[in-house]
């Protein structure tokens, strides 16, 4: 029987289209190493399996930068959060 986490993860991967950007992957690497002491190689192997198979990696372009600046100015979000929001609006 699947655990609650496994059931959630399976549903997420089969019922939704997932998007992320390179900044999220950078944050995952940083936090897994600094907070949880997971070696980079372990996290990279995990991310490589997920990203290539289940997750669409969205590009960071000038268009996303311009939109992120607009979001920062209008909503007061932190720049990194605004970049994520701008990417998702274009995904």
N, C-alpha and C positions, 0 to 999 in steps of 0.2 A: 504494500500500500504506500502511496506517495505521501510524503510529509506535506504540511500546509505550505511550506516554502516551495517545495518542488511542484506542487499543484499550481500555485500562483505563477511560478516561473514558466511552466509548461503552457498555461493559458496565455500568458503575456507573449510568448514566442509564436504561438499558433493563431491567435486571434487579432493581433495588432501588428502594424508596420512600425518598426522602431527606427528612430533617427538619433544620431548624436553628432558631435563635432570633435575635433582634435583636442580642444581645451578640456573636454570631459575626460578623455583618455589620459591626458597629462595629469589631471587632478586625481584620477584613480591610481595612477602610478605613484604619485607623490604621497597620497594618504596611506596607501597600502604599505609603503616602505617606512614612512616617518611615524605613523601612528601604530601600525600593526606589525611592523618589522618583517613584512613579507618581502622576500628578495624580488628585485625587479624581474629577473628571469621567470619566476613563477607567475607574476601578474601579467607579464607580456604573453606568456603561453596561453593563459586564460583569456585575455583580451583577443588574441589572434583567433582563437576558436569561435568566440562570440561575434566579433565584428565581421569577419569574413562570411559567416554563415547566416547570421540573424539580424545584423544591424546595418543600416545605411549610414555611411559616414558622409556628412554634408561638408562642403568646402567653405572656407573662410575667404571671402573676396571683398573687394571695395564696396560692393552693394551691401553686404552684411555690416561692414564697418559704418557706413553712412546711416543705416537703419539703427544700429546700436547707439550711435551718438544721439540720434533723435530720441530713442527710448531713455537714455540717460537724462537728457535735457527735459523731457516731458514727464517722466515718471520718477526720476531720482534713483533709479536702480544703480547698483555698483556696475562698473564697466564689464566685468566678466559675466555677470548675470544678464546684462543687456545684450552682450554678444550671443549668448545662448538663445535668448528670446528672438533676436533678429534672425538667427539661423533657422529656428523653428517656424517662423513666419514665412520663410521662403521655401521650406521643405515641401 
